[in-house]
Amino acid sequence: MELINNSVIALNNIGAYKFKFNELTPRSGETSYGLLAHQVEKEFPSLVRENYEIDGKKYKTINYKELIPVLWNIVKKINNRIKNIEKKIK
């Protein structure tokens, strides 16, 4: 077990996107929000899997549930920064 370090820096390298599902999925045309698997994979390789193949093309998926502890750690760090700034202001 190890503490998640540098998660704030890593998260800055991952963009959030709005997209529409393509015709290869049951949700074709639906708008959704998400992250790009290749960006997540660079920072958190264990969160990305090559889960399926369609017409010879391999697709990767992100385990969003496992991303929660990373986000939790970032929220804690931001909260501590806010507390430190508030102490300096008082």
CORKAVEN-V753059 format. One line per field, one symbol per residue. psi: psi as a letter, one per 20 degrees, with the letter a starting at -180 (. if undefined). burial: # if it has 9 or more other C-alpha atoms within 8 Angstrom, else .. Layout:
psi->???
burial->???
//
This chain:
psi->pqqorkhggghijpqpqprpqriiqikpiqprqarphhgghhhmhiipqnhrpplippqqqpnhgiighghghgggggghggggghhhh.
burial->......#..#...#.....##......#......###.###.#...###........######...#..##.##................
//
